[in-house]
C-alpha cells in the first residue's frame, strides 16, 4: 500500500481543494504515527469525514465528532478528530478570501513546485524557512509541523534523493530503475 501510494500519489502536484483538505487531514492524523497506519485507515477517514467535503466537515457538531471517537476505522485521538473540523473552518475562510484553498497554498511557491536534490534522506530538513516563516493567517489554524509534510505530499515542495527511482523533472515525475 505504501509503495503504491509513493509511486502514484505522493509528490504529484494537487490543485483540487477537496484532495488538498484530505491530505491536510491525513497528515495531521499521522503526527506521531507511521504513514502506513494512516493509509490503512484512509477509507475510514473518507467515510467519517464526509468524503472530505470541506463545508460538511466544518458543519459537523461536537456530538458527531465525539461519536467518531468510537470509530475503529480512524485514529480516535480527540484532538486529531476535532482539528479536522477546525481545519475545515480555516479552509472555508481561505476559500472566501483567496478563491480556493489551492490558490492560497500554491501562491507561496508561485504556482510551481520547488524541487530540491539531496544525497540521502538524512539531508532532508524537517522544516524550511518557507514553512517556518509563513504568515499565521486564518487565526493560526494551519500547524507548522504538518505544513512541510503537506507541501511535500501535494508536490508544492519536492525533493529528489539520489538512488530513488522517482524524481521530479519539470512538470512531471519520472521513474527510473523500475
C-alpha positions in Angstrom: 0.0 0.0 0.0 2.8 2.4 0.9 4.8 1.7 -2.3 1.7 2.2 -4.4 0.9 5.5 -2.7 4.5 6.7 -3.1 4.6 5.7 -6.8 1.2 7.1 -7.8 0.2 9.9 -5.4 3.0 11.2 -3.3 4.6 14.3 -4.7 2.1 14.7 -7.6 1.0 18.3 -7.8 -2.5 18.7 -6.5 -4.8 21.6 -7.2 -8.2 20.2 -6.0 -9.4 21.7 -2.7 -11.1 18.5 -1.6 -8.0 16.4 -2.1 -5.8 19.1 -0.5 -8.1 19.0 2.5 -7.9 15.2 2.6 -4.1 15.4 2.6 -4.1 18.0 5.3 -6.4 15.8 7.4 -4.4 12.7 6.9 -1.1 14.5 7.5 -2.5 15.8 10.8 -3.7 12.3 11.8 -0.2 10.9 11.0 1.5 13.0 13.7 3.3 10.5 15.9 2.3 7.5 13.8 3.5 5.8 10.7 2.2 6.9 7.3 1.3 3.2 6.7 -1.1 3.3 9.7 -2.8 6.4 8.2 -3.0 4.9 4.7 -4.7 1.7 6.1 -7.4 4.0 7.7 -7.8 6.3 4.7 -11.1 4.8 3.5 -12.5 5.1 7.1 -11.5 8.7 7.1 -13.3 9.3 3.9 -16.5 7.8 5.3 -16.1 9.5 8.7 -15.4 12.9 7.3 -18.0 13.1 4.5 -15.6 12.3 1.6 -13.6 15.3 2.8 -16.4 17.8 1.9 -15.0 20.9 3.5 -18.3 22.6 4.2 -19.8 19.4 5.5 -16.9 18.7 7.9 -17.0 22.4 9.0 -20.6 21.9 10.0 -20.1 18.7 12.0 -21.4 19.0 15.5 -19.5 18.2 18.7 -21.8 15.2 19.1 -20.8 13.9 15.6 -17.1 14.4 16.4 -17.5 12.6 19.8 -19.2 9.7 18.0 -16.1 9.3 15.9 -14.0 8.6 19.0 -15.7 5.1 18.9 -15.0 4.6 15.2 -12.2 1.9 14.8 -11.8 3.0 11.1 -10.0 6.2 12.1 -7.4 7.3 14.6 -9.5 8.1 17.6 -7.4 10.8 19.2 -9.8 13.5 20.3 -7.5 16.4 19.3 -6.9 15.0 15.8 -10.7 14.5 15.3 -11.6 18.0 16.4 -8.7 19.5 14.4 -10.3 18.2 11.2 -13.3 20.4 11.8 -11.1 23.3 12.8 -9.1 22.9 9.7 -12.2 22.7 7.6 -13.4 26.0 9.1 -10.0 27.5 8.3 -10.2 26.2 4.7 -13.6 27.9 4.3 -12.1 31.2 5.5 -9.3 30.8 3.0 -11.6 29.9 0.2 -13.7 33.1 0.8 -10.6 35.2 0.9 -8.4 33.7 -1.8 -11.0 31.9 -4.1 -9.7 28.5 -3.3 -7.5 26.6 -0.9 -5.4 25.6 -3.8 -4.8 29.2 -4.9 -3.8 30.1 -1.4 -1.3 27.2 -0.9 0.3 27.5 -4.4 0.9 31.2 -4.1 3.7 30.6 -1.6 5.7 28.8 -4.4 4.5 30.9 -7.3 2.2 28.1 -8.6 5.2 25.8 -9.3 6.8 23.0 -7.3 10.1 23.7 -5.7 12.4 20.8 -6.2 15.4 20.1 -4.0 18.1 17.5 -4.5 19.6 15.7 -1.6 22.2 12.9 -1.4 20.3 11.0 1.2 17.2 11.1 3.5 19.2 12.4 6.4 19.9 15.7 4.5 16.1 16.4 4.1 15.2 19.2 6.6 12.2 18.7 9.0 11.2 22.2 8.2 12.2 25.0 5.9 12.4 28.8 6.1 9.3 28.8 3.9 7.3 26.6 6.3 8.7 28.3 9.5 8.3 31.9 8.2 4.8 31.6 6.6 2.4 34.2 7.9 0.0 33.0 10.5 -3.2 33.8 8.5 -6.7 32.5 9.4 -6.0 32.6 13.2 -3.1 30.2 13.0 -5.2 27.1 12.3 -2.6 25.6 10.0 0.1 23.8 12.1 3.7 24.4 11.2 4.9 20.8 11.8 2.3 19.4 9.4 3.0 22.0 6.8 6.3 20.7 5.3 4.8 17.2 5.0 1.6 18.6 3.4 3.7 20.6 0.9 5.8 17.5 0.0 2.7 15.3 -0.3 0.9 17.7 -2.6 4.2 18.4 -4.5 4.4 22.1 -3.8 7.9 21.3 -2.4 9.6 18.2 -3.6 12.9 16.6 -3.2 14.9 14.1 -5.1 17.0 11.6 -3.2 20.0 10.1 -5.0 19.2 6.5 -5.9 15.4 6.9 -5.6 13.6 5.6 -8.7 11.1 8.5 -8.5 12.3 12.1 -9.2 10.8 15.3 -10.3 11.7 16.6 -13.8 9.9 19.7 -14.8 6.1 19.4 -14.8 6.0 15.6 -14.1 7.6 12.8 -12.2 9.9 10.4 -13.9 10.7 6.9 -12.9 14.0 5.0 -13.4 15.2 1.6 -12.4 11.7 0.0 -12.1 
